[in-house]
């Protein structure tokens, strides 16, 4: 895993541990449909949790996927500190690492857009079925 991916994986892992909130890894992993060893790799930052896992955590915890990664407060002093830390990190990266980070984020955004389009399509199909049932 590249250095930029490792930093992101560690950040997500820290959030997963916070969100687990005293539950055992085994219990939380089961709630997510994962094995304990799979979950452990995400929580320890050895692997970056894929979007699907982030979305499952969000559903289980009743928050948004963004809150899984960034925390519940997207404003205020803590948010500003996070923004400054991310800026500092980006400034410290060399050109190759910046390119890696760009493609990583681009893929994540594209994947999220595909999933949301698919979700909207399913919702539209469900509405159409409801309309037909309502006659």
C-alpha positions in Angstrom: 0.0 0.0 0.0 1.4 3.4 -0.9 2.1 5.9 1.8 -0.9 8.1 1.1 -3.2 5.0 1.2 -1.6 3.9 4.4 -2.4 7.3 6.1 -6.0 7.1 4.9 -6.4 3.5 6.0 -5.1 4.4 9.5 -7.5 7.3 9.7 -10.5 5.1 8.7 -9.3 2.4 11.1 -9.3 4.9 14.0 -12.8 5.9 13.1 -13.9 2.3 12.9 -12.5 1.7 16.4 -14.4 4.7 17.7 -17.6 3.7 16.1 -17.3 0.1 17.4 -17.9 1.8 20.8 -16.9 -1.0 23.2 -18.3 -3.8 21.2 -15.9 -6.7 20.4 -14.4 -6.9 17.0 -16.2 -10.2 16.6 -19.6 -8.7 17.3 -19.1 -5.6 15.2 -17.7 -7.7 12.3 -20.8 -9.9 12.4 -23.0 -6.9 12.3 -21.2 -5.8 9.2 -21.2 -9.3 7.6 -17.5 -9.7 7.9 -15.1 -12.1 9.7 -13.2 -10.7 12.7 -9.9 -11.0 10.7 -11.3 -9.0 7.8 -12.6 -6.3 10.1 -9.3 -6.3 12.1 -7.3 -5.5 9.0 -9.6 -2.4 8.4 -9.5 -1.2 12.0 -5.7 -1.6 12.3 -5.2 0.3 9.0 -3.5 -2.7 7.4 -6.1 -2.5 4.6 -8.3 0.3 3.5 -11.9 -0.5 4.1 -13.8 -0.5 0.7 -16.8 1.8 0.1 -19.2 -1.1 0.7 -17.8 -1.7 4.2 -17.9 2.1 5.0 -21.6 2.1 3.8 -22.4 -0.9 6.0 -20.8 0.8 9.0 -22.8 3.9 8.3 -26.0 1.9 8.2 -25.2 0.0 11.4 -24.3 3.2 13.3 -27.1 5.3 11.8 -24.7 7.9 10.3 -23.6 8.9 6.8 -20.6 7.3 5.1 -18.9 10.7 5.3 -19.3 10.7 9.0 -17.8 7.3 9.2 -14.6 8.7 7.8 -14.5 12.3 9.0 -16.5 12.2 12.2 -19.8 13.6 13.2 -18.8 17.2 13.2 -18.1 18.7 9.8 -17.6 22.2 11.2 -16.0 24.0 14.1 -12.4 24.0 15.4 -11.9 20.2 15.0 -13.0 20.4 11.4 -10.6 23.2 10.8 -7.8 21.3 12.4 -8.5 18.3 10.2 -8.6 20.6 7.1 -5.2 22.0 8.1 -3.8 18.6 8.7 -5.0 17.3 5.3 -3.6 20.4 3.6 -0.2 19.8 5.4 -0.3 16.2 4.3 -1.0 17.0 0.7 1.7 19.6 0.7 4.2 17.1 2.0 3.5 14.5 -0.8 5.8 14.2 -3.8 4.4 14.4 -7.3 3.9 10.6 -7.7 2.1 10.4 -4.3 -0.2 13.3 -5.3 -1.0 11.5 -8.5 -1.7 8.3 -6.6 -4.0 10.3 -4.2 -5.8 11.9 -7.1 -6.5 8.6 -8.8 -7.6 7.0 -5.5 -10.0 9.8 -4.8 -11.2 9.9 -8.4 -12.0 6.2 -8.3 -13.8 6.6 -4.9 -16.0 9.5 -6.3 -16.8 7.6 -9.5 -17.7 4.4 -7.5 -19.9 6.4 -5.1 -21.7 8.1 -8.1 -22.3 4.6 -9.7 -23.7 3.3 -6.5 -26.0 6.3 -6.0 -27.2 6.1 -9.6 -28.0 2.4 -9.1 -29.8 3.2 -5.8 -31.8 5.9 -7.5 -32.7 3.5 -10.3 -33.9 0.9 -7.8 -35.9 3.5 -6.0 -37.5 4.6 -9.3 -38.4 1.0 -10.1 -39.9 0.5 -6.7 -42.0 3.7 -7.1 -43.2 2.5 -10.5 -44.2 -0.9 -8.9 -46.1 1.1 -6.2 -47.9 3.2 -8.9 -48.9 0.0 -10.7 -50.2 -1.5 -7.4 -52.1 1.6 -6.6 -53.7 1.2 -10.1 
